Amino acid sequence: MRFKPRAHTVFRRVGEELILVNMTTNRMFSANTSGAAIWDAIVVGDDVDALKMRATEESHVADAPADVYAFVSALVDEDLIERA
């Protein structure tokens, strides 16, 4: 499954942190380096299932796919991304 940023979502990196703003609700969100890496993958059109597999391979952490899913779910819940 692929996602893309919603038209009303703006984002900017500030150091290692990613700042996301939903311009419809004026709500602001931040993400750490892991979240920023997931965001970057979404922006370029990577498949979320591929993200989960890559997260497991790169981090060697069993919960990595769940973390990717949780972050993507939060982005959907906050109306920052939509299915591509």
Rosetta constraint file for C-alpha pairs under 8 A:
AtomPair CA 1 CA 47 HARMONIC 5.39 0.50
AtomPair CA 1 CA 48 HARMONIC 5.64 0.50
AtomPair CA 1 CA 49 HARMONIC 6.77 0.50
AtomPair CA 1 CA 83 HARMONIC 7.44 0.50
AtomPair CA 2 CA 42 HARMONIC 7.27 0.50
AtomPair CA 2 CA 45 HARMONIC 6.33 0.50
AtomPair CA 2 CA 46 HARMONIC 6.44 0.50
AtomPair CA 2 CA 47 HARMONIC 4.75 0.50
AtomPair CA 2 CA 48 HARMONIC 5.97 0.50
AtomPair CA 2 CA 83 HARMONIC 5.87 0.50
AtomPair CA 2 CA 84 HARMONIC 5.38 0.50
AtomPair CA 3 CA 42 HARMONIC 5.99 0.50
AtomPair CA 3 CA 43 HARMONIC 7.90 0.50
AtomPair CA 3 CA 45 HARMONIC 6.83 0.50
AtomPair CA 3 CA 47 HARMONIC 7.66 0.50
AtomPair CA 3 CA 48 HARMONIC 7.78 0.50
AtomPair CA 3 CA 81 HARMONIC 6.27 0.50
AtomPair CA 3 CA 82 HARMONIC 5.34 0.50
AtomPair CA 3 CA 83 HARMONIC 4.24 0.50
AtomPair CA 3 CA 84 HARMONIC 4.61 0.50
AtomPair CA 4 CA 42 HARMONIC 6.02 0.50
AtomPair CA 4 CA 43 HARMONIC 5.93 0.50
AtomPair CA 4 CA 45 HARMONIC 6.88 0.50
AtomPair CA 4 CA 81 HARMONIC 5.38 0.50
AtomPair CA 4 CA 82 HARMONIC 5.57 0.50
AtomPair CA 4 CA 83 HARMONIC 6.24 0.50
AtomPair CA 4 CA 84 HARMONIC 5.43 0.50
AtomPair CA 5 CA 9 HARMONIC 6.24 0.50
AtomPair CA 5 CA 42 HARMONIC 7.72 0.50
AtomPair CA 5 CA 43 HARMONIC 6.72 0.50
AtomPair CA 5 CA 80 HARMONIC 5.93 0.50
AtomPair CA 5 CA 81 HARMONIC 4.23 0.50
AtomPair CA 5 CA 82 HARMONIC 6.36 0.50
AtomPair CA 6 CA 79 HARMONIC 7.21 0.50
AtomPair CA 6 CA 80 HARMONIC 5.50 0.50
AtomPair CA 6 CA 81 HARMONIC 4.86 0.50
AtomPair CA 6 CA 82 HARMONIC 6.04 0.50
AtomPair CA 8 CA 22 HARMONIC 5.91 0.50
AtomPair CA 8 CA 23 HARMONIC 5.26 0.50
AtomPair CA 8 CA 24 HARMONIC 6.29 0.50
AtomPair CA 8 CA 80 HARMONIC 7.63 0.50
AtomPair CA 9 CA 20 HARMONIC 6.84 0.50
AtomPair CA 9 CA 21 HARMONIC 5.64 0.50
AtomPair CA 9 CA 22 HARMONIC 4.78 0.50
AtomPair CA 9 CA 23 HARMONIC 6.06 0.50
AtomPair CA 9 CA 80 HARMONIC 5.64 0.50
AtomPair CA 9 CA 81 HARMONIC 7.77 0.50
AtomPair CA 10 CA 20 HARMONIC 5.85 0.50
AtomPair CA 10 CA 21 HARMONIC 5.29 0.50
AtomPair CA 10 CA 22 HARMONIC 6.72 0.50
AtomPair CA 10 CA 23 HARMONIC 7.21 0.50
AtomPair CA 11 CA 18 HARMONIC 7.01 0.50
AtomPair CA 11 CA 19 HARMONIC 5.49 0.50
AtomPair CA 11 CA 20 HARMONIC 4.46 0.50
AtomPair CA 11 CA 21 HARMONIC 6.28 0.50
AtomPair CA 12 CA 18 HARMONIC 5.92 0.50
AtomPair CA 12 CA 19 HARMONIC 5.37 0.50
AtomPair CA 12 CA 20 HARMONIC 6.80 0.50
AtomPair CA 13 CA 17 HARMONIC 5.75 0.50
AtomPair CA 13 CA 18 HARMONIC 4.52 0.50
AtomPair CA 13 CA 19 HARMONIC 6.09 0.50
AtomPair CA 14 CA 18 HARMONIC 6.14 0.50
AtomPair CA 14 CA 19 HARMONIC 7.09 0.50
AtomPair CA 16 CA 32 HARMONIC 6.84 0.50
AtomPair CA 16 CA 33 HARMONIC 5.86 0.50
AtomPair CA 17 CA 30 HARMONIC 6.68 0.50
AtomPair CA 17 CA 31 HARMONIC 5.79 0.50
AtomPair CA 17 CA 32 HARMONIC 5.12 0.50
AtomPair CA 17 CA 33 HARMONIC 6.17 0.50
AtomPair CA 17 CA 36 HARMONIC 7.03 0.50
AtomPair CA 18 CA 30 HARMONIC 5.43 0.50
AtomPair CA 18 CA 31 HARMONIC 5.04 0.50
AtomPair CA 18 CA 32 HARMONIC 6.53 0.50
AtomPair CA 18 CA 33 HARMONIC 7.54 0.50
AtomPair CA 18 CA 35 HARMONIC 7.77 0.50
AtomPair CA 18 CA 36 HARMONIC 5.60 0.50
AtomPair CA 19 CA 28 HARMONIC 7.03 0.50
AtomPair CA 19 CA 29 HARMONIC 5.74 0.50
AtomPair CA 19 CA 30 HARMONIC 4.49 0.50
AtomPair CA 19 CA 31 HARMONIC 6.58 0.50
AtomPair CA 20 CA 28 HARMONIC 5.71 0.50
AtomPair CA 20 CA 29 HARMONIC 5.00 0.50
AtomPair CA 20 CA 30 HARMONIC 6.03 0.50
AtomPair CA 20 CA 80 HARMONIC 7.96 0.50
AtomPair CA 21 CA 26 HARMONIC 6.44 0.50
AtomPair CA 21 CA 27 HARMONIC 5.74 0.50
AtomPair CA 21 CA 28 HARMONIC 4.44 0.50
AtomPair CA 21 CA 29 HARMONIC 6.24 0.50
AtomPair CA 21 CA 80 HARMONIC 7.92 0.50
AtomPair CA 22 CA 26 HARMONIC 5.40 0.50
AtomPair CA 22 CA 27 HARMONIC 5.43 0.50
AtomPair CA 22 CA 28 HARMONIC 6.54 0.50
AtomPair CA 22 CA 78 HARMONIC 7.92 0.50
AtomPair CA 22 CA 79 HARMONIC 7.43 0.50
AtomPair CA 22 CA 80 HARMONIC 6.25 0.50
AtomPair CA 23 CA 27 HARMONIC 7.21 0.50
AtomPair CA 31 CA 35 HARMONIC 5.05 0.50
AtomPair CA 31 CA 36 HARMONIC 5.88 0.50
AtomPair CA 32 CA 36 HARMONIC 6.03 0.50
AtomPair CA 33 CA 37 HARMONIC 6.13 0.50
AtomPair CA 34 CA 38 HARMONIC 6.44 0.50
AtomPair CA 35 CA 39 HARMONIC 6.13 0.50
AtomPair CA 35 CA 71 HARMONIC 7.01 0.50
AtomPair CA 36 CA 40 HARMONIC 6.09 0.50
AtomPair CA 37 CA 41 HARMONIC 6.31 0.50
AtomPair CA 38 CA 42 HARMONIC 6.29 0.50
AtomPair CA 38 CA 51 HARMONIC 7.32 0.50
AtomPair CA 38 CA 68 HARMONIC 7.22 0.50
AtomPair CA 39 CA 43 HARMONIC 6.19 0.50
AtomPair CA 40 CA 44 HARMONIC 6.45 0.50
AtomPair CA 41 CA 45 HARMONIC 6.33 0.50
AtomPair CA 41 CA 46 HARMONIC 5.26 0.50
AtomPair CA 41 CA 51 HARMONIC 7.56 0.50
AtomPair CA 42 CA 46 HARMONIC 5.49 0.50
AtomPair CA 42 CA 47 HARMONIC 7.47 0.50
AtomPair CA 42 CA 48 HARMONIC 7.63 0.50
AtomPair CA 46 CA 50 HARMONIC 7.06 0.50
AtomPair CA 46 CA 51 HARMONIC 7.09 0.50
AtomPair CA 47 CA 51 HARMONIC 6.39 0.50
AtomPair CA 48 CA 52 HARMONIC 6.31 0.50
AtomPair CA 48 CA 68 HARMONIC 7.95 0.50
AtomPair CA 48 CA 69 HARMONIC 8.00 0.50
AtomPair CA 49 CA 53 HARMONIC 6.44 0.50
AtomPair CA 50 CA 54 HARMONIC 6.08 0.50
AtomPair CA 51 CA 55 HARMONIC 5.96 0.50
AtomPair CA 51 CA 65 HARMONIC 7.81 0.50
AtomPair CA 51 CA 68 HARMONIC 7.27 0.50
AtomPair CA 52 CA 56 HARMONIC 6.39 0.50
AtomPair CA 52 CA 64 HARMONIC 6.78 0.50
AtomPair CA 52 CA 65 HARMONIC 4.37 0.50
AtomPair CA 52 CA 66 HARMONIC 7.79 0.50
AtomPair CA 52 CA 68 HARMONIC 6.06 0.50
AtomPair CA 52 CA 69 HARMONIC 7.62 0.50
AtomPair CA 53 CA 57 HARMONIC 6.34 0.50
AtomPair CA 53 CA 65 HARMONIC 6.87 0.50
AtomPair CA 54 CA 58 HARMONIC 5.98 0.50
AtomPair CA 55 CA 59 HARMONIC 5.85 0.50
AtomPair CA 55 CA 60 HARMONIC 7.76 0.50
AtomPair CA 55 CA 64 HARMONIC 5.63 0.50
AtomPair CA 55 CA 65 HARMONIC 6.49 0.50
AtomPair CA 55 CA 68 HARMONIC 7.69 0.50
AtomPair CA 56 CA 60 HARMONIC 5.21 0.50
AtomPair CA 56 CA 61 HARMONIC 5.80 0.50
AtomPair CA 56 CA 62 HARMONIC 6.46 0.50
AtomPair CA 56 CA 63 HARMONIC 7.79 0.50
AtomPair CA 56 CA 64 HARMONIC 5.40 0.50
AtomPair CA 56 CA 65 HARMONIC 6.48 0.50
AtomPair CA 59 CA 64 HARMONIC 7.22 0.50
AtomPair CA 60 CA 64 HARMONIC 7.91 0.50
AtomPair CA 63 CA 67 HARMONIC 6.28 0.50
AtomPair CA 64 CA 68 HARMONIC 6.32 0.50
AtomPair CA 65 CA 69 HARMONIC 6.18 0.50
AtomPair CA 66 CA 70 HARMONIC 6.02 0.50
AtomPair CA 67 CA 71 HARMONIC 6.17 0.50
AtomPair CA 68 CA 72 HARMONIC 6.13 0.50
AtomPair CA 69 CA 73 HARMONIC 5.94 0.50
AtomPair CA 70 CA 74 HARMONIC 6.15 0.50
AtomPair CA 71 CA 75 HARMONIC 6.32 0.50
AtomPair CA 72 CA 76 HARMONIC 6.29 0.50
AtomPair CA 73 CA 77 HARMONIC 6.06 0.50
AtomPair CA 74 CA 78 HARMONIC 6.10 0.50
AtomPair CA 75 CA 79 HARMONIC 6.24 0.50
AtomPair CA 75 CA 80 HARMONIC 5.21 0.50
AtomPair CA 75 CA 81 HARMONIC 5.87 0.50
AtomPair CA 76 CA 80 HARMONIC 5.93 0.50
AtomPair CA 76 CA 81 HARMONIC 5.36 0.50
AtomPair CA 76 CA 82 HARMONIC 6.43 0.50
